[in-house]
Amino acid sequence: MSKKRLVILGATGSIGRSVADVVCAHPERFDVMAVVGGGNAEALAAMARELNAHFAAIADEAQGAALHAALSGSGIAHGAGASAVTDAARMDCDLVIASIVGTAGLFPSFTALSHAPAIALANKECLVSAGHAFMAEAKKRNVVVLPMDSEHNAIHQALAGHKADDIETMTLTASGGPFRDWDAAAIRVARPEQALAHPNWSMGRKVTIDSASLMNKGLELIEAHHLFGIAASKLDVVVHPQSIVHGMVSFADGSVIAGLACPDMRVPIAHCMAYPERLPLQTKRLDLASLGRLDFTAPDEARFPCLRLARSALADGGDRPTVLNAANEIAVAAFLDREIPFGGIAAVVEGVLESLPHQGAPASVGDALAIDAEARHHARRFVQSRLSAAQ
Ligand SMILES: NC(=O)c1ccc[n+]([C@@H]2O[C@H](COP(=O)([O-])OP(=O)(O)OC[C@H]3O[C@@H](n4cnc5c(N)ncnc54)[C@H](OP(=O)(O)O)[C@@H]3O)[C@@H](O)[C@H]2O)c1
């Protein structure tokens, strides 16, 4: 069997490291063509060496010399800056793994669509910000889009062999995050270290904060809408603290097919990497009898307003999801920098959505980036005005 050639965008992140675990467990199955990172040259060089990658690209041009030094003697080709990232995204390969965090992943993921036969998407912001354009481009170029997010991966598996017309609803589960049982007043003033303490998943900082605010689930609803071409009215969320059931599809005859697994991102990651085959993987196995019970409750949008904001952005359509996503990225960064309280995240996002007039959905990555830039600008002003008011 010939090896599957991979390009890993966001190789040094939480998803990237899990991808590397799967490659290392099955070196006979994968050949890593390129690894891409943001600004951590040491980590990228270590990853490139570990995976025996052919090429390493770092987005931060200023880190080029550090990457060069860290790869000295390895024989691994490397480059720095946007052009090096584009070179990596265009490499001849069988699968691109899109796991850069945030809107920074938009352009490299779009670039990959023009060269790769398949893309495994962890970067949900790409579909939230430019979902119509992304899916249209993938369709035009016949690129297989595989969902790496655990909820969408479970739904993708549940859908196999079923007709779209037979689907009644799709349900994404949410763990509820660290503030699941907190009252609204306590959530509003929660500190970064409290929001970063996720009960079930170990992830990058941005997605961990999004999980605590339930914005992550809102972004995932928008992601599901684009991935599966399903109407917003047929998408639902249920809080499930154990994170065992990841996603469910309900069909017209009342049957429900759910995807279950212990919470470990290597499970959906390996599914995408081996698709359409399966890889044996040493992960914790599901033991329902010892678990004893699985709990489900409806999400509380009064305590978690980010979910409400994302739902209305999805229902309103047009540029709303792009604006929501950009404002959220700025607000999350401001929260992590202790410039605004946790409750300020929803306030900034809502303020930006209200202050910017509605436009149509971005038709290209360029349109999406322009809307994104304007929304970021407004979000920074909202953060600044809250800072000034607090002084
Ligand atoms: N972690 C999870 O379990 C999980 C689950 C489902 C979906 N996702 C989604 O997967 C994506 C990645 O999440 P993560 O948790 O792996 O994030 P993360 O740990 O923060 O890693 C982000 C990766 O992106 C790279 N990066 C940042 N800015 C970049 C830029 N401008 N150009 C190129 N690379 C850049 C980082 O490089 P440096 O290390 O050099 O900064 C790092 O490799 C997110 O969209 C997230 O929502 C994550």
PDBQT file of the ligand as one rigid body, heavy atoms in Angstrom, charges set to zero:
ROOT
HETATM    1  N1  LIG A 401      -7.975  21.305  19.942  1.00  0.00    +0.000 N 
HETATM    2  C1  LIG A 401      -9.068  20.607  19.713  1.00  0.00    +0.000 C 
HETATM    3  O1  LIG A 401      -9.327  19.589  20.352  1.00  0.00    +0.000 OA
HETATM    4  C2  LIG A 401     -10.020  21.037  18.630  1.00  0.00    +0.000 A 
HETATM    5  C3  LIG A 401     -11.189  20.289  18.434  1.00  0.00    +0.000 A 
HETATM    6  C4  LIG A 401     -12.028  20.621  17.377  1.00  0.00    +0.000 A 
HETATM    7  C5  LIG A 401     -11.713  21.676  16.543  1.00  0.00    +0.000 A 
HETATM    8  N2  LIG A 401     -10.573  22.404  16.774  1.00  0.00    +0.000 N 
HETATM    9  C6  LIG A 401     -10.274  23.525  15.885  1.00  0.00    +0.000 C 
HETATM   10  O2  LIG A 401      -8.989  23.281  15.292  1.00  0.00    +0.000 OA
HETATM   11  C7  LIG A 401      -8.308  24.504  15.112  1.00  0.00    +0.000 C 
HETATM   12  C8  LIG A 401      -6.961  24.420  15.824  1.00  0.00    +0.000 C 
HETATM   13  O3  LIG A 401      -7.214  24.305  17.204  1.00  0.00    +0.000 OA
HETATM   14  P1  LIG A 401      -6.049  23.952  18.251  1.00  0.00    +0.000 P 
HETATM   15  O4  LIG A 401      -6.739  23.725  19.530  1.00  0.00    +0.000 OA
HETATM   16  O5  LIG A 401      -5.156  22.881  17.689  1.00  0.00    +0.000 OA
HETATM   17  O6  LIG A 401      -5.271  25.358  18.296  1.00  0.00    +0.000 OA
HETATM   18  P2  LIG A 401      -3.834  25.661  18.895  1.00  0.00    +0.000 P 
HETATM   19  O7  LIG A 401      -3.408  24.598  19.827  1.00  0.00    +0.000 OA
HETATM   20  O8  LIG A 401      -3.862  27.053  19.381  1.00  0.00    +0.000 OA
HETATM   21  O9  LIG A 401      -2.880  25.558  17.597  1.00  0.00    +0.000 OA
HETATM   22  C9  LIG A 401      -2.980  26.466  16.561  1.00  0.00    +0.000 C 
HETATM   23  C10 LIG A 401      -2.018  26.140  15.445  1.00  0.00    +0.000 C 
HETATM   24  O10 LIG A 401      -2.121  27.179  14.444  1.00  0.00    +0.000 OA
HETATM   25  C11 LIG A 401      -0.822  27.748  14.227  1.00  0.00    +0.000 C 
HETATM   26  N3  LIG A 401      -0.970  29.137  13.831  1.00  0.00    +0.000 N 
HETATM   27  C12 LIG A 401      -1.424  30.181  14.566  1.00  0.00    +0.000 A 
HETATM   28  N4  LIG A 401      -1.442  31.311  13.831  1.00  0.00    +0.000 NA
HETATM   29  C13 LIG A 401      -0.979  30.967  12.597  1.00  0.00    +0.000 A 
HETATM   30  C14 LIG A 401      -0.759  31.678  11.402  1.00  0.00    +0.000 A 
HETATM   31  N5  LIG A 401      -0.984  33.003  11.313  1.00  0.00    +0.000 N 
HETATM   32  N6  LIG A 401      -0.309  31.003  10.319  1.00  0.00    +0.000 NA
HETATM   33  C15 LIG A 401      -0.033  29.673  10.394  1.00  0.00    +0.000 A 
HETATM   34  N7  LIG A 401      -0.223  28.950  11.512  1.00  0.00    +0.000 NA
HETATM   35  C16 LIG A 401      -0.699  29.587  12.595  1.00  0.00    +0.000 A 
HETATM   36  C17 LIG A 401      -0.104  27.589  15.557  1.00  0.00    +0.000 C 
HETATM   37  O11 LIG A 401       1.286  27.739  15.423  1.00  0.00    +0.000 OA
HETATM   38  P3  LIG A 401       2.206  28.209  16.704  1.00  0.00    +0.000 P 
HETATM   39  O12 LIG A 401       2.243  27.039  17.615  1.00  0.00    +0.000 OA
HETATM   40  O13 LIG A 401       3.540  28.495  16.118  1.00  0.00    +0.000 OA
HETATM   41  O14 LIG A 401       1.526  29.411  17.271  1.00  0.00    +0.000 OA
HETATM   42  C18 LIG A 401      -0.540  26.152  15.888  1.00  0.00    +0.000 C 
HETATM   43  O15 LIG A 401       0.168  25.244  15.105  1.00  0.00    +0.000 OA
HETATM   44  C19 LIG A 401      -9.237  25.602  15.645  1.00  0.00    +0.000 C 
HETATM   45  O16 LIG A 401      -9.952  26.151  14.586  1.00  0.00    +0.000 OA
HETATM   46  C20 LIG A 401     -10.167  24.862  16.580  1.00  0.00    +0.000 C 
HETATM   47  O17 LIG A 401     -11.437  25.475  16.695  1.00  0.00    +0.000 OA
HETATM   48  C21 LIG A 401      -9.735  22.099  17.782  1.00  0.00    +0.000 A 
ENDROOT
TORSDOF 0
